[in-house]
Amino acid sequence: LAGNENGDIIHQLEHRISRLEGVLRLNKLITESGGKIFATNEKRADFDATVEKCKEAGGSIATPRSPGENDAILYFVKYFNTYAYLGIKQSLIPGKFQLLNGAQLTYTNWYPNEPSGKGEE
């Protein structure tokens, strides 16, 4: 394609993406932080199903790495009055957590005396 045609196609795609994101924002299904898009399908599922659905959508389960990303996840928890699974797991050391790939957590924001595994971390 000629350079101008590429520009037109890119502009059309950007416009379409913007419209789709607008609809999702109106329905409270996406929010953004730090250049990342956080999304929900509003359905309840277990942890493994959640991880799989995120992969199917081309993403990964949310793992907050900053206060802004934590707030993006908390947005869904508050709006839908539910809980959210995070992309972390307990390490071999009791009371310590790590990313699903085994890497060390670089950001946490636990309530005092948490995590306890009781859903109020």
Secondary structure, 3 states (H helix, E strand, C coil): CCHHHHHHHHHHHHHHHHHHHHHHHHCCCEEEECCEEEECCCCCCCHHHHHHHHHHCCCCCCCCCCHHHHHHHHHHHHHCCCCCCCCEEECCCCCCEEECCCCECCCCCCCCCCCCCCCCC
